[in-house]
Amino acid sequence: MAKEPTTQTDKPKSPAEWAHDRLVLYIRNFEAQLDARQEIAMGFAGDAAGVLRIQGIGFFEPDIVTFYGFDESGARTQLIQHVSQLSVTLRAVAKVTEGDDPPRRIGFQLTTGWTGGDSGDGSAG
């Protein structure tokens, strides 16, 4: 029988960690398809809810996934979601800075072991 993949501490991954790891793969793939004028954002359910310019994602075991960044007005924003309700729409949006500055990419930051904010649970911090 195959052994279940484990985390660095050699314990089975929680549903939240599995969801986090898969989201990182989706974000990296999505960003690889963007051009130099685009950055990644996440759309909320319902068109009126706007978007979140993703700065990071994290998880809180066993079953919470968090997304944090800024909304369209520049307000600090965090979405906290149970893995059973997870539904994410990734969007390509115009980069915030004008000119020759490169677009912001987060996929490279979302590596195994990086948990986001200072609290260690992936929250903005």
N, C-alpha and C positions, 0 to 999 in steps of 0.2 A: 504494500500500500504506500502511495506517495505521501511524503511528509508535507503538511501545510506550510506555506511560506511564512516566515516570521520576521519580526522587527529586529532592531539591533540588540535588544535585550533577550532575544530568543523566545519571545512569547508570541502567540498567535495575534495577528492584526485584528483590531476591532473593526466593526462596520464603518466607523467614522474614518479610520486610517485608510481602509480600502478605498472609500469614496474620495478622500483627499488625494491619494496617489493616482487614481484614475483621472481626476480633474486636472492634475498637473500635466499629465500626458496630453489631454485634450487642449489645454491652454498652450502648451509648447507647439503642438501641431497647428493650431489656429494662428498663432503668431508667425509661424514660418511662412504662412500664406499672405501676410500683410505687406503692403508696400511702404515706402519711406514716409508717406503722409498719413499713415494710419497707426492707431494704437488699439489695444483691446479694452473692451468694456463689457459689462454684464447687464442684460436687460432684465427688468423686473416684470412680474406677471401683470398684464394689462398695459396698454400703450401709455396711459396717463402717468404711470408710476415712474417713468424715466429710466436712466441707466446709472450704473456704478462703474467708475473708472477703477478697475481692480488694481490694488497695490499689493495684495497678498491674500492668501487663503490659509486656513489652519483647521484643526479639528480638536475636539475635546471628547475624549473617550467616555463612553463607548459609542455614542451615536449622534454627536453634534458636529456640523461642519460650519465654518465661518468664512465670510468673504468681507474684506474691508478695503476702503479707498475713499473716493470722493464722488459726490453726485454732480449733476450738470451745473449747479450753482457754486460748486467748490466746497460745499459743506462736508465735513467728515462723516462717513456713512459706514455702517456695518450691518451685514445680514447674518443672522444666526438661524440655522435650519437643521431640523432633524433629518437624518439620512433617509427615512421613509418618505419624506416629502420633497426630496431633492429634485429639482428641475432647473436647469441652468441654460440660458440663452447667451451665447457669446456673440458680441457685435464688434464690427470694425468701425471705429469712429475717428474723426479727424484728430490729429495730434494736437496737444494743447499749445505747444510752442511753435512759433512761426520761424521761417528761415531755414538755415542749414543744420540746426540742431537735430540730432538723430531722434527718431521716435522712441518712446519709453517701452522697454520690453521687460516683462516680469518672469517669463518662463524659465530663464536661467537661474533665477533666485529661488525657485520653488523646488529645491533639491531635497532629497531625503535628509532628515535631521533638522532642517530649517523650519521653525514653528511659528515664525511671525513675531508678534509683539513681545514685550518684556515679560509678560505674565507667563509665557511658556505654553499657553493654550492656543496660540495662533491668533489671538485677538489683537486689535490695533493697540499699539502701545507705547 
